[in-house]
Structures are given as structure tokens and as C-alpha cells.
Amino acid sequence: MKLVYAIVNDDDTYSVSKELRANGLRATKLASSGSFLSRGNTTFMICCKDEEVETVIEACRKTSKKRRQYVSSSEINEGAISEASPVEVTIGGATIFVTDIERFEQV
């Protein structure tokens, strides 16, 4: 068994969740935020069979979109006193970790 952690932008939470359910996969969702822009994310924890890992990754790939967004340069350079000019950054997509599971129980 594997435990897949999939961290996605909050804007993609509904579509990722829907796609996982459509593939018969259950997930636990946790609210999280990234350290780069401190924006909202959702971390999905999905326990699945080894052969289902690619299905999980493909569901995330299909529904987690990267976006270009302008943010204040002061958001990137914390504590910057200079005038905040907008900077274009890429956000979204999914960050996925896959780990082995020794034991899994639902009680």
C-alpha cells in the first residue's frame, strides 16, 4: 500500500476531489498553505494500492492547473520597504509525494 500526499491550489480542490471519487478513490483533505506566497492549498492524503498510484497522479495532473498570476513584489520579498511593483509568478499545479505504508486501519 502507498500513501499519496497531493498538495493542490484551493482553486482546484473541488475538481481534484471529484476526479478522485470518479476513480473510486477516497481521500482525506487538509487545509494548508505554501511558504512561498502563503496562499491557500489543500493537501489530499490518499491511501491506495500500489497499482492505483498512477491513477491518483493522473487525476491530479488532469485537474490541477498551473496559472500565471501577478503578485506584489513585497509578497515575495517579505519586509521589503521598496515600492511594491507587480511580479508575474506561476502558481497551481500539484506537488505529490508517495510513501510506503506499513499498516493501515480504519477503526
C-alpha positions as CSV (number, residue, x, y, z in Angstrom):
1,M,0.0,0.0,0.0
2,K,1.0,3.6,-0.6
3,L,0.1,6.9,1.0
4,V,0.0,9.7,-1.6
5,Y,0.2,13.3,-0.4
6,A,-1.1,15.6,-3.2
7,I,-0.9,19.4,-2.5
8,V,-3.1,21.4,-4.8
9,N,-4.2,25.0,-5.1
10,D,-7.5,25.7,-3.3
11,D,-9.0,26.7,-6.7
12,D,-8.5,23.1,-7.9
13,T,-9.8,21.3,-4.7
14,Y,-13.3,20.6,-6.0
15,S,-12.2,19.2,-9.4
16,V,-9.4,17.0,-7.9
17,S,-11.8,15.7,-5.3
18,K,-14.4,14.9,-7.9
19,E,-11.9,13.2,-10.2
20,L,-10.6,11.0,-7.3
21,R,-14.2,10.0,-6.4
22,A,-14.9,9.2,-10.1
23,N,-12.0,6.8,-10.0
24,G,-13.2,5.1,-6.8
25,L,-10.5,6.7,-4.6
26,R,-11.2,8.2,-1.2
27,A,-9.1,11.0,0.3
28,T,-8.7,13.0,3.5
29,K,-8.4,16.7,2.8
30,L,-6.4,19.1,5.0
31,A,-6.2,22.9,4.7
32,S,-2.6,24.0,4.2
33,S,-0.7,27.0,2.9
34,G,2.6,27.3,1.0
35,S,5.6,29.1,2.4
36,F,6.3,31.0,-0.8
37,L,3.2,33.1,-1.1
38,S,1.3,31.8,1.9
39,R,-1.7,31.2,-0.3
40,G,-4.3,28.5,0.4
41,N,-3.8,25.0,-0.6
42,T,-5.5,21.7,0.1
43,T,-3.4,18.6,1.0
44,F,-5.1,15.4,0.0
45,M,-4.0,12.2,1.8
46,I,-4.9,9.2,-0.3
47,C,-4.1,5.6,0.9
48,C,-4.3,3.3,-2.1
49,K,-3.0,0.1,-3.6
50,D,0.4,0.2,-5.4
51,E,-1.3,-0.2,-8.8
52,E,-3.6,2.8,-8.1
53,V,-0.8,5.4,-7.6
54,E,-0.6,6.3,-11.3
55,T,-4.4,6.8,-11.3
56,V,-4.1,9.2,-8.4
57,I,-1.3,11.1,-10.1
58,E,-3.1,11.3,-13.4
59,A,-6.3,12.6,-11.6
60,C,-4.2,15.4,-10.1
61,R,-2.4,16.1,-13.4
62,K,-5.7,16.3,-15.2
63,T,-7.4,18.7,-12.7
64,S,-4.7,20.8,-11.2
65,K,-3.9,23.7,-13.5
66,K,-0.9,25.9,-13.4
67,R,-1.7,29.6,-13.6
68,R,0.2,32.8,-14.1
69,Q,-0.6,35.5,-11.6
70,Y,0.7,38.9,-10.7
71,V,1.6,39.5,-7.1
72,S,3.2,42.4,-5.2
73,S,7.0,42.1,-5.0
74,S,6.7,42.7,-1.3
75,E,4.8,39.4,-1.0
76,I,7.9,37.6,-2.4
77,N,10.5,39.7,-0.5
78,E,9.0,39.8,3.0
79,G,9.6,43.0,4.7
80,A,10.7,44.8,1.6
81,I,10.3,48.6,2.1
82,S,10.7,49.5,-1.5
83,E,7.8,50.3,-3.7
84,A,5.8,47.1,-4.4
85,S,5.8,46.5,-8.2
86,P,3.9,43.5,-9.5
87,V,5.8,40.4,-10.4
88,E,4.4,37.5,-12.5
89,V,4.7,34.1,-10.9
90,T,3.4,30.6,-11.7
91,I,1.0,29.1,-9.1
92,G,-1.1,26.0,-9.0
93,G,-0.4,22.5,-10.3
94,A,0.2,19.8,-7.8
95,T,3.1,18.7,-5.6
96,I,2.8,14.9,-5.0
97,F,4.7,12.7,-2.5
98,V,4.3,8.9,-2.5
99,T,5.3,6.9,0.6
100,D,5.1,3.2,1.6
101,I,2.6,2.2,4.2
102,E,3.4,-0.5,6.8
103,R,-0.1,-0.6,8.3
104,F,-3.5,1.0,7.5
105,E,-6.6,0.7,9.7
106,Q,-10.0,2.3,9.8
107,V,-11.5,2.0,13.3
